Amino acid sequence: MSTQTERYSSKEEAIRIFQYLLGVFDPISLPSEVASRQNKVNFTAERDQPYFPIPFKETETTAALKAIEGTLAALLAETCDNGITKEAEVNVNLEKTTAFLFQAYLARVGGLGKLDKQVRELLKDTDLLQAQSNSYRRMSANLYKTREAGEYYHIHGSLEASTTLKMIGLESHRPDLEAHEQIVETIEGAVEKFTVDELEAMNKENRQAGVKAFKHTDFVNTPHGKTNLTLPPWSVKSLESATPKVPLPTTKKDRVLSGIKVLELCRIIAGPVITRILGEYGADVLKVTSPNLSDVPFFQVDGNMGKHATDIDLKTPEGRKLFDELLEDVDIVVDGYRPGAFEKLGYGPKKLAELAAKRGKGIVYVNENCFGYEGEWAHRAGWQQIADCVTGVAWEQGKFMGLDEPVVPPFPISDYGTGCMGAVAALVGLYHRTTRGGSWHGKASLLHYDLLLFKVGKLPSAVQKQLREAMGPEVLALRHANSVDQISGTTLRQMRKVFPEFVDNPKYLDHWYSAAYKHDVSAVKPVVEIDGLDISFERASRPNGSDAPTWNFGVDKDRRK
């Protein structure tokens, strides 16, 4: 599917990827009705070329996913008596899709962005262990050389940092180290004492989220790679078939998911993006976090748009009682934690399917993880950078930059693409519950988003060359040990110079006053537009734990600007 015209067109490639996706799923994971509606999908673009200095078709791939997302929403709307017909068209704009893929770096609170140091003063401090705010501890999640020449390992202290640092023989805190170069010299010097196998053994013993940076050809020849390469990007399966069909409540005629209740059990990016998308279509999303677990403060600015957010400690009797009450009415549960974490607490998809059968109303359960759900590494914890390293994305980024080393790509793009796939899985499950009944289990992973990038092929070499030349020497000077924010910040500054009419264009942002933040917030608008439907945010974002643990959302004091 890599046939290229003389002039590359992102729109044409999005269409090809959309058609490719229609052919790789069973009718449960992607209903055949989606294909029957493909002539109602329109892709639009102002530039019709990629923006990101990355060798992969990120925008085109996610635009195709957005087309599937929108088509499923349109199919759901057709099940209601709300005037939406089979003629309603689904529109996907590629600039809006691109903005979606790096929205954390476009979001603002009080006029400040993620890279502005002063922004911390406006955020709720959910970085409980200083794994983000402390420069030394933050670099416990980074890519480094190992003792073996040409081999790199991405250690990852997650949101805790101390275990990983102690694992490689370092102190958990080093207040004397402030300069990036000093920090890298110290941590990389420690990592370089070990081979990949030694790091893997320590990683396993300490249950950390590190991984070797594989070349793609090497990864697909591992047992885990072989197992997952042949699998589709997401899956949906039946959990139980005894409960009857459940029509959509559609409490608001033009909001297809209005009245649908969604519980979000997630942190960071990919999982919250799943529910953020469901909220765009009108669902009531309640994000549940533990008051004892860290989360990245700024990612809540864009990730919590349209939601309510509450704290519940599921390890206390009081917390479990509150959670059980929320489960009585829930329609969709999205679980983005380490595989098996909620089963250990007595919940999980099988348990909730039993609850659904008992109450006589099906449930949709969606898991999002790093390594996928089959293969020897399925149980491992991980994040976007880990998926990019294990699948070979980081090595391809390094090669794109003319280097013989891996470099994690700018922006958490795999997170956002995975979030879109998770939303698709949720919509598929909801479509099945609506049209045939039962409970459904959707699965999406960072690994499979990255594998999809390889399956649809990289950008043509001429397009890669143009993107590389546009980025200039500052971006091309980045190396494996630069931090995520250094890589993303440097790239963002250059993209602003090269594409000033696109980056930070206010027309791609939704502007609100947030009562919880007590400041104005701006976040990237929803991508999909569907004739006859209102796809938008009902409220501004708020920090985790801002709301009561109830489905009665009441009246918000937020207002659109």
N, C-alpha and C positions, 0 to 999 in steps of 0.2 A: 504493500500500500504506500510505497515511498516514491511513486512516479511523480516527477516534478515538472511543472511548466517552466518556460524560460524565466518568467518573473514569479517569484514565490508569493503566494497569497495565503495569509493566515485564515481567512474565511473559508477558502476552498479546502484547506487542510483540516479545519474544524469539522466541515461536512464529512470528509473522508473518515475522520476518527469517530464521529457520531455513527456513521454507517458501519464501521468496523465493530463498535461496541454492540450494536444491535444484533450482531451475529455470533457473539461469544458466550451467551448466557442460556441457561435452561429457562423454560417459561415461568418458573417460580421466582427465580432471582431477578428476571426482567420480563414482565408480562408481554405477550405478543402484541397487545393493543398499542404499546409504545411504537413499534415499527409501523403499524397501520396509520399512525398519526404523523409520520416523519415529514410529509409534505407541508405540514403546518408550522414547521420550524424555520425561523429566519435568523441568519447571522449577519450582523452589521459591524462595520469598523470604519474609523476615520483614517487610520494609517495603513491598515491591512498588512502590517508587518509586526514581528515581535519587538518588544521593548527590553526585556531582561537580557543582560549579558550572560547567557546560559546556553549551552548547546542543545537543550531539550525543548520540545514543543509544549511548554508549560501552559501558555495562554490557550493554545488551540485545543489541548487535551481537556483542560478544565471547562472551556466553552462547550465542548461536546458533552461533558458531564452535566453542565448547567442545562443544556438542551433536554437531556433525559429527565433531570429534576423538574423542569418546567412542564414537560409533557405529562409526567405523572401527576403533577398538580392539576393540570387541565383535565386529565382523565378522572381524577377524584371529583373535580367540580362538575363534570358531566353526570355523576351519580346523584347530584342534588337537583332539586327543582328550583334553580336560581337563575335560569336564563342562559347559562353558559352552554354553548352548543359545540358540536364537532367542528364547527368552522372557526372557533376561537384560535387565534394564532399565538405562537410562543416566540418571543423575540429575545435574542441573546446578543448583547453588544460586547465586542472584544476589548474595548478600553475599560469598560466596567468590570469585565472578567479579570483583566490585568490588575486593576486597582484592588479587587477582591483578594488577589494572591499575595499582596504585601500590605494589607490594610492596617496592620499594627503600626507600620511606619508612616501611615497617612493620618491616623487618628490623632485627635487633639483633646486635651482637657485644659480649660483655662488658657487656651491659645498655645499650649506647650505640647511638644511631641515626645515620643519615647526616648530620643537621644538628648533631650534637654535635661541637664542635671537638676534644675530647679523644680522639675515636674514632681519629684518625690514628695515635696511639701504638700501637694494637692491630692495625693493618693493615700488610701488606707494601707498601712504597713502589714501586708500578709506574708512578707518575706521573713518568717519567724526566726530562721536560723542564719540569716545574713548570707545566704548562698547566692544572692543576686546583687545585693547592695555593696558587699565587700569584694573589691577587685581581685584579691588573691583567692578567696574562696570560690568566686565565680569561675575562675580559670581551672577549677577542678572538673569542669565540663568543657573539654577542648581536645583537639587533635594534636598528637605529638609523635616524634620519632621514637622507635624502639631500639633495642640493642642490635637488632638485625638490620643490615643495610637495606634501604629501600622498603622497609616495612613500617607502617604507621598504625597507631592505636588511638582510638577516641575514648579516653576515660570519661566517665560521666557521674558526677556526684549528685545528680538530680537536684533536689531542692534541700539537700541536707549537707553535702560537701565533706563533712569531717571524716566519714568512713572511707571515702575514696582517697583523701589526702593521707590518712594514716596507713591505708593499705599499701601505698607506694613509699612509705617511710618518712613522710613529712608531717610537720605539725599542723594542727587544724586551723591555727590562726598565726598570721605573720604580719603584725601591724607595722613592722619596719619596711615591708615591701609595698611600694606604691606604684612605681613605674612599670608599665606593661613589659618592657624588656627584661627587667629584673625578675618579674613573676614568671615569665616564660622560661627564662634561664634556670630558675629554681625547679619548676615543676617538670619541664622537659628533661632536665638533668636527672631527675628521679625516675621518670618513665624509661629513659634510655638505659637504665641499669638492667632492664628486664627484656626477655624475649616475648613474642606474642603469646606463646603457649603458657609462659609463666603468668603473664597478665590475665589470660583467660582463666587460669586456675584460681588466681586470687579474686578475680571478678566473680566467679561462681561461688567461691567460699563466702564472700562478703555480700552476695546478692546485689551487686552493683550493675549499672546499665551500660558498661563499656563494651566496645567491640573493635575488632580489627577493621582497618579500611581495606576492603577487598576491591580488586579489579572485577568488573562485571563477569568476564569470562571465567574467573576463578570462583566467584560466588555461585554461578549457575551450575558449577560442577561439585559443589558441596552437597551433602545429603539434603540439607534444608533448601538449598536453591533448586535442586532437582524436583523436590516435592512441590514447591510453590510455583515454579515457572509455568506449569501447565494449568494452574487454577485461574478462574476468572477474577477480575478486580474486586468484586464483592460477592457475597452470597446471602440468600434468604431461604430459610427452611421452616417447615411447620413445627410448632411446639405442641399443639393439641388441635383437634378438629371437632371437638364436641360442642363448643360454644357457637351460637347463631351469628348470622350477619349483623353488623352494627352500622346503621346509617350514620353519616357524618352529622354532627349536631348543627353545624353552620349557624351559629347564633347571630352572625352578621352576614348578610346575603353575599357580599362581594369579598368576604374573607374566608377562603375555602376551608381552612383549618380552625376557624373560630369555634371555641368550645372544646377543642381537643386539649387534654391536659398532658403535659410532658414533664417528667422528672429528669433533671440532668445531674448525673453523678460523675463529674469530671473536673479536671484542672487544666491549666495552660491553654492549648490552642485547639487541636483537632476535634476533641470531644465537644467543647463549647461551640465550635463552629457548626456542628451538626444541629444543635438545638437553636442556635441563632437563626439558621436558615428556616427551621420549622416555625419559629416565631414570626419571620417575615410574612408567612402565609396566614398568620392569625392565631397560631396555637398559643395557649397559656403555658409559658415555660417557667418552671421553678427550679432554679439551680440550688443544689444542696451540697454544701461543703462542710468539712469538719473544722471547728474552731482551733483544732490542735495540729492541722496540717498546713504547710506553707503553700502559697500560690504566688505567681509572678504578679505584682501589683498592676503594672501598666497594661498587661494583656486583658485585664478586666474592663478597660475603657472601651475597647471595640468588641470584645467577646461577650460582654453582658448586655449589649444593646437589645432592647425589646423584652427583657426578662425581669422577673423578680428573683432575688437571691437571698437564701437563708442559711444559717448555720445549724446543724444538728450533729450531735455526737452519738453515732450508732453503737458505741461501746458502753452506753449507759442505758438503764431501763427507761428513763424518761425520754431519751432520744429515740429509742426503738419504738416506743409508743406513738410518738409524734409521726415517725416515718411510716409506721403501719397504717395510721389514719390517712396519710397522703396516698398510700398505695391502694386504698379501697376504691378510689375514683380515677386512678391514673389510666391513661391510654397508651402512652409510649414512655419507656424507660431507656435512657442512654447512659451506658457504663463505659467510662474511659480509663479505669484503673487497671493495675496489674492483673493479668488473667487469674481468675479464681478468688480475687480479693473479696468480692461480695458473696460468693458461695460460702466462704469461711465465716461470714457474719450471719449466715442463715438465709440469704436472699439468692440472687442469681436467676437466670432464665427459667430453669426447671421449676424452682420454687414459686416463681411468679406465675408460671403457666398453671400450676396447681391452684393458686389463688384465683386466677382467671376462671378456671373451670368451676370453682366453688361459687363464685359470684355470678356466673352465667354471662360473662362479658369478656371477650378476648383481650389480649394485651400484645403490644409490639415491643420486643426487647432488642436493643441494638448495642453490640459491643464494638469498641474501637480500641486497637492496640498497635504495637510496633511491628512485631515479627510475623503476624498472621496467626492462623489457628491450627495449622497442620505442620508437621516436621519437628525435628529435635529441638529447635530453638523457640517454639511457640510460647513456652512458659516465660521467656525472658522479658524483663522490663526494658523499655527503651523510649526514645524521643525522636524528633525529626532528624537531628544530626546523626543519630545512630542508624536510622534507616538509610539515610543518604550514604553513610560509610559502608554499610554491609552490602548494599545492592550494587555498588560501583558508581553511584552518582557523583561522589566526591572526586574519585579518580578522573572521571570524564570532565568534571569542571576544571581540574588542574590541567588536563591535556588541552582543553579549550583555551586556557590562558597561556599556553606554550610552556608548561612546566612538566617536570617529571616527578610530580608529587601530588597527593590528593589535596583538594581545597573544598571545604564545605561551601555550597552555593550561597549567594546572598538571599536574605529573607527566608522566613519559615514557610516556603511555598508548598512543600510536601504536606505540611499540616493543613493548609487551607484546601488543597486538592482532596486530601483524605476526608476532611470534614464534609465536603460536597458528596463524596461517595457514601459516607455514613448517612447523610440526609436522604440520598436516593434509596438506600436500603430501608430506612424508616418509612418513606413514602410507599415503597413497594409493599412492605408489611401492612401498612394501613389500607392500601388498595385491596389487598387480599382479605383483610378483616371486613372491609366494607362490602365486597362483592361475593365472598364465599364463607365468611365467618372464620372462627378459629383464632389461635395465637401464633405469632410469627417471630422468628429470631434472625435478625440481620447482623452481618459481620463485615467490618471494614478495617483496613490496616494501612499504616504508613508504608510498609514494605510493598504492598500490592499497588499502591499509587505509583511508587518508584518503578516497579516492574512494568507497569503500563506505559510509562515514559519510554522505556527501552523497546517495548513491543511495537509502539507506533513509529519509532524511528527518530533519530536526531534531526535537527535542522540541517538543510543543505549547507555544504561547506562555504559557499559564497555568502549565504546569510550569516553564518557564524563569523566569517571574516569581517563583514560590515559591523556587526555588533561589537566585536572585539576592538576594532579600530575606533569606534565611537566612544569607547570607554576610556581610552587614553592611558598614560603611564601610571597614574595613581592607583587605578583599579588593578592594572596588570602587575603592580608591585606587591600585591597581597600574596601571602604565603600560608602554608598549612596551619601555622600556629597563631595566626591572627584570630582574634575573638569573633564571635558571631556578630556583635554590634560593630566592630571595626570593619568587617567585611561588608555588612549591610549598610552602615553609615557612609562609607566611602563610595559605595555603588549608588546610594541614594543621592548624594551630592552631585555625582556626575550625571545621573539620569535627569536631575533638575536642570542641568546646563544643556543637555542634549535634547531633552523633550520638555521644554518649559510649558508648552501648551497642554501637556497631559498631567505631569506630576504636580500634585497639590492644586489641581484645578477644582475650584469649589463646587462645580456642577456634579462631581462624582461623590460628593459628601453630603450626608444628612446632618443638619445643624440643630442642636437642642440646647435647652437649659436643663441641667440635671439637678433635681432637688437633693439627691443623695450626695453628689460631689460638691454641690453649692457653687458650681461653675458651668459655663458653657462647655458642651462636648460636641465633637464632630467625628463622624464615623462613615466609612464607605457605605454607599447605598446598596440595596439589593440589586443583583445582576439581572434576574429574569423579569420580563414584562409579559403579561398575558391579557389578551383582550377581555374586558369585563371583570377583571379581578384587581383588587387592591393588594399590592405586594409592598409592604412597608413596615416600619417599626411603629409599635403602639406607644412606646415609652423610651426614654433615654436610658443609658447604661447607669449602673450603680456598682459600688464595691461589693464584694462578697459579704454575705451576712447582714445586708441592709434591711431585709424584710422579715415579716413574721412567717412561720412555717404553716401556711394555709393556702388553699385554692381560692379564697376570697381576696382577690387582689385590690378591691376597693377602688378609690379614685387616686390616681397618681398626680403629683404636683409638678411633674415635668411638663415642659412645653416646647413645641417645635418653633424654631426661630424663623 
